Amino acid sequence: MVKLTIEQSIVIDIGSGPHPKPDATHRMDLHHWAGVTQVHDLRHIPYPYEDNFADKIYLGDVIEHLTVFDAPKVLKEIHRILKPGGVFEITCPDALWIMTQIVNNTWDENANVSWLRQNEDPWDNAMDYLFGGWRHPEEHKIPGMGHINGFCEASLTKLLVEAGFAKVYRVDDERNPIPARDAILMMVATK
């Protein structure tokens, strides 16, 4: 009798942190979190993976921690290790959504989830989200923490296309209800 085996997809969670994606087979992070399989600073290129290695790659809530100089290099490196036809999913705060809520004075009505309402003042809440880590007395001291960059759909799409990705599009992040759902920019791209 011939035993058939199904090849497992290779899924990398880059910047996996303490809460990696459940389907990740490889978890790369700067820190030695539980479950991390590869400790590596993503700003240091090349990554410890071969060309065309992964079927899927996640970069969740990480790109906003990179400088404007490092972000394009990281996206190009992710493109290198993704297989042709592979899927790349990236999330970050939607800076345009944050700014729009402040300018239109609609934070209180549209930021309808508790994690966007930690303070009484809508401005403070928006700044906490936009500049995550830098407004905390200790978190910004941890290497790699603190938001130092911001993206909207147009700016992130431009970077992804420049890195070589195709079929770049925004998807709804189902973790939050409408209208706060749009506070998170979730993009999918293929190689």
N, C-alpha and C positions, 0 to 999 in steps of 0.2 A: 504494500500500500504506500502511495506517495503522500507525504505530509506537505501540505501547502502552508506557506508562511506569508503573512502580510507584512510588507516593509513598513515600519513605523515612520511617520512623518517627523522630520526634524524641525522643531519649533524653538526659536531662541527668544528669550525675554531679556532684552538689553536694558540694564538699569532696573533689574527686577525688584530690588529692595526687599523688605520683609514680607511683602504680599505678592508673590509672583503669580503670573497667569497659570491657571490650573493645567492647561494643556502643554505648557513649556517642558521640553525635554532637556534644554540647556538654559541655565540662568546665569547671566553675566552681570556683575555689579562691582563698583569701586570698593564696597564694604563687604565684610565677612558675615553677611546675614545668613541665618539658617536656610539651608536649601540652595544657596548659591553654588554653582558648579564651576564657575570660572571667575576669579577675582581679577578684574582688569579695569583700568581707567579708560573709559571710552574715548577720551580725547587723544589717547595714544594709539596711533595707527601704524601698522596693520593690527587688526584683531586676530586672536588666535584661532581663526577658522579659515578653511580653504575657500577658494573661489567657488561660487555656485553650490554652497554647502546646505543652506537651509530652505525648507519649503515655506516657512512662515516666520516672520520676525515681528516682535512687538517692541515699541519704544513708547512706553506709557508714562506720561507726566515727567519727562526727562529733558526734552529739547529746550525747554525754557530755562534750564540750569546751565546752558551752554552759551558761550559768547557768540556774537555775530560772525566771528572768524572760525570758530570750531563747528558750528551747526552745519554748514555746507559740507565740510570734510567728513563729518560723521555720517551724513546721509549718503554720500558717495561710497563710503566704506560699507555701509549696510547694503547698498545696491550691489556691491562686489560679492558679498557672501550669500546673497539671496539667489536661489535657482531661477532660471528663466521660467516665467509663468508663476513664480512664487508671489506670495501676498505679504505686504508690509502694512501694519496698522500702527498709527501714531496718534497720540492724544496729548493735548496741552490746554491750558486756559485759553479761551478765545478773548484776546485783548480788545478786539473791536466790540464784542458784546459787553465787556466790563465798562469800557469807556462810554458806550451808548447809554447804558443804564444811568451812569452818573450825569451825563450831559442832559438827558431827558428827565432826570429826577424820578426814575422808575425802579430804583433798586429794591425798595421795600415790597413792591408788588410782583416783580419778576424774579427776584432771588428767593424763590419759595421753598428752599431747603435749608435745614439747620446749619450745615457746614458753610453756607454763604452768609449766615446771620449770627456770627459769634459776638458781635458788639451791638450797641444801641445805634450807633451812627453809621448810615449807609456808606459814607465816604471811607470810614475806617474799614468796613467790611470789604469794600472794593479794593482798597490798597493792600489789605491782608492777602487777598486772593492774587492780585496782580504781582505783588512783590513777596510772595510766599517765602518765609524763612528770614528775610531781612528785617522784618518787623517783630521778630521774636528774639528775646534777650540771649538765648543760647543756640538755637537751631542754626543760625547763620555761621556759627563757628565750626560746624561739621563740614569737612571737605565735600564739595559737590552740592551742598544744600544752598538754598536761596535762589529765587527766580531773578535772572539777570538778562532775560530776553523775552520778547513778546511776539505773538503771531496772530494773524487772522487767516481766514480761508485763502484769500488771494496771495498773501505773502508766503504761506506754507506751500501752497500749490506751486508757486514759482520755484521755490527751493527744491521741491521734489522733482519737478520736470528737469531742472538744471542738473540734478544728480543722476538723471537717466531713467527715472521711473515713468511708466505709462499708465493710462487709465486711472488717473488721480481723481478722487472724488470724496466728498464729505458724506459721512453717515451719521445717523442719530445715535447718540450715546444713551442707551436705554436705562442707565443706572439712575437717572434723575427724571422727575416729572417735567412736563412743559409748564412754564416757559424757562425754568432754570436749566433744562436740558441743553440749551444752546450756549450755556456758559463754558461747556467743554467742547473744544474743537477736536473732533475725531475724523481722521482722514485715512483712507485706504488707497494703496497704490500697488501696482504690479510691475514686475520686471519683464 
